[in-house]
Every structure is written in structure tokens, then in C-alpha cells.
Amino acid sequence: MKAKAAIFMGPGVPFEVREFEVTETPAGYGRSELIASGVCGTDLHFMRGTLFVQPPTVIGHEFVGRLTGCDEAEAAEYGLKAGDNVIADIAVPCGKCLLCRTGDDANCVDMQLTNGGSIDEPPYLYGGYAEVNYTPLSNLIKIPDALDPLVAAAFACPGPTAVHAVRLALQAGVPIGPETVAVVQGLGPVGSFAVAYLRSFGVNKLYAVTAGDNPRREELALELGADEVLNLDRDGKEAVTQKIQAENGGLGADLCFEASGAVSAVPQGMNMLRNRGAYLIPGQYSNSGGVTIQPQMITFKALRMIGSSQYSVCDVRDYLDFLCAHEELHETIRSLCTCYKVEDVNKAFEDAMAGKNVKTLLVK
């Protein structure tokens, strides 16, 4: 049996599609057959060269598949069995550093990854852009039987990313509820899920801010729970800022969630927030250049700035629980997915980098 995989060859270089032998499953691992594997913004950064990974390799960390090869007893220790649909979580925190010891293993300072194995040594296929994947059983999370795995794949990384950012806000004492006016900047996968997730907290008013000409993306934001979508190009940046500053009797928004990745979004987000407003910033995930801010604004408005770059297994489980609890969103979530075969990976990347898709998935 052979499986195709898309090999990342370096920034700006087309992927190579190769076939690999499907080997025996190593002890402690699960072998899964691809259902869908998401193209993450991180992967686009690799292609642009704003983040680095050593080529040639199989990238991808949003693998959703069906568990087909495992030791039955080993799998049972993790509540798994052959035939289960699973999400592969690539993060392996050390468990020993200060962050891990204090309950924040998402920010482990010695984080290891499961998808960094060599394509020259069996079992070859550790990354997500392959028809077969090998991941330690400890890093496989079962998708509930009642949940469509394609729905789970849509936000397999963006969902837990947003969940963790909100978790950090709640831990910091930021209230999110019926009195909250919230803003989401950016309507890619992270921003789109953040809209749905913040709506589930019953926020009073939820704005989505985007740019460009993508009416369907704006429609999806409304379907996911935004009260209003503001477009920087159509409405004007200053007008958008002033509209949100008018909230809370002219104080501004209570919460802003930066998911655009555009560095220019950060000073605008700070401007839109009220005194003691909270700014969640999971979207700035690469070195995309600097931006001028007014740091005294942080001081005089007493802003709460919360960075969040990774997530934990518990966030994946909370993400799946959220999907199970909100079946009314499933049709909309399916509709924002655009699927490509693994062998069409270069077309998938071309379209994703052009912003044509809300969520790009590779499928078998």
C-alpha cells in the first residue's frame, strides 16, 4: 500500500507530490487515513518565508483522519480504537518548565512537535499533508461519533487557537457576556471561528471588521453570529474606528480579537477599545514587519494586552464540545470549506494565498 504526500521544498517553491510506502505502525503511534487536512496561515507563512521550517518535509498540522493502525491495548489507554475519527495535535509540551508546571503548557518553552520526522526514514509521514499520517496516540483526540469529521476539520487549528485566547482572557478576569461589546478583526479561519465562539458567550454586540471585496465571507460572518460587518475598504478605516468608539456611550469596545495578521490592525484595535478594554492578539503569528503604536495609550487607557500563540489538548476538546453543542452552525461551517486533492496542493496554496477561500482543505 502506498500513500501520496505533498513535500514542502522551501519558500516560493512548488510542492512536490510523492508516493511513500505505508509501513507498520510504530509502538505508541496511531496510523490514520486522511479525511481532511487544513491549510493554516502558518503554512502560508512558510511558503512566504516569514516563518521557517527545514525542507524537504511534510508540513501541515491540522490533520483529521480515521484511525486504522494501532495497538489495541495502547490505544485503549487514550480512549481510542481503530475506526475512530481523530484530530492530530502536533504539540508536545515538556511538562517540566515553569509554564508547564503552572498550568500553561500551551506556552511551553521547550515545545517539541510530532510532525518533524524525516521523510527519509520510516514511517515517513508525520505531517498533515499526506494521505496517511503517523502521530503518537497521546496526541490523537477522538472526534465524537455524532460529529461530521469534515466540520471538525474546518477549524481544527483556528478553533482551539481562538478557544485558548479566550481562555487566557477569562483567566485574566476579562468579563465576556451580555454586557460585552466585542470586535473581531479579520475574517479568515481564526476570525470566522472567533465570531461564532464569542457569540456563544451571549455578547451584547459583535462587530466583524474585514477588508477587500469578498461578499460571501461577510455573509458567512453574519451567519456565524456577527451583528454587523464593517469593511475597511468600503467604509473607510477612520469611519470604522469612530463607529466602534461610539459604543459604551463613546468609550469604545470592551473586547477586541485580532485575527487578521495585518500589523496595521494593532494600532486600530487599540484605538477602538475603551479604558480597561482587553485586546486578544493571536493573529500576529509571523514577522510581517513593524508598526508604529502609541504606547502611552496602553498606559492611559489601562489596556489589557493578551498574546496567545498556541493551544493545549484541553482547548481541542473544548472546541469539539462547542461544535457538538452548536449543530445549527454545521451547514455554514461546511459551506466555508474548499477541498482539494493532495496532488492538487499547489493550486490549493495558490487560491489560499490569493484569499479566495475562507478555509482550504486537502482531502484524499
Buried (B, 14 or more C-beta within 10 A) or exposed (E): EEBBBBBBEBBEEBBBBBEBEBBEBBEEBBBBBBBBBBBBBBBBBBBEEBBEBEBBBBBBBBBBBBBBBBBEEBBEEBEBEBEBBBBBBBBBBBEEBEBBEEEBBBBBEEBEBBBBBEBEEBBBBBBBBBBBBBBBBBBBBBBEEEBBBBBBBBBBBBBBBBBBBBBBBEEEEBEBEEEBBBBBBBBBBBBBBBBBBBBBBEBBBBBBBBBEEBEEBBEBBBBBBBBBBBBBEBBEBEEBBEBBBEBBEEBBBBBBBBBBBBBBBBBBBBBBBBEEBBBBBBBBBBEBEEEEBEEEBBEEBEBBBBEBBBBBBBBBBBBBEBBBEBEEBBEBBEBBBBBBBBBBBBEBBEBBBEEEBBBBBBBB
